[in-house]
Amino acid sequence: MKLYCKALSNTLTTSGRSTRTDIVSFMIPHIIICLYLIYGYLIGVTSNAVLSLYICLSTLTLISLFIRRIHDTGHSGWLIFMLLIPGMGMALLIFFLSKKGQPYHNRYGYNPRSET
């Protein structure tokens, strides 16, 4: 949960690098919260505004997290626009998100795994 909160606090930060652990630590609680909010909306407990607000905020967080993750592999964050390529774009993005990061300092910052 600590990494989830860290990702939310860095929503508007696209500089630097993020690890695969950061992505997974954000995605697991994110999916659980989304399912909970959708279920609450379907049974009439959660309002549409709350669901929409969370989805907008988490989408911004995911985009910045994906950009920092792409930076960790040594590539430009502009590769996020691969999502616009039908079919192949998502596969390429998943490839870059799951690729092991560079083990040394690159032009986007220091190796986040070596920082304590």
Protein Blocks (a to p, Z undefined) as FASTA:
>chain_A
ZZmmmmmmmmmpcgdcddfklmmmmmmmmmmmmmmmmmmmmnopacfklmmmmmmmmmmm
mmmmmmmmmmmnopafklmmmmmpghjlmmmmmmmmmpccdfbdcfkbccfklpZZ
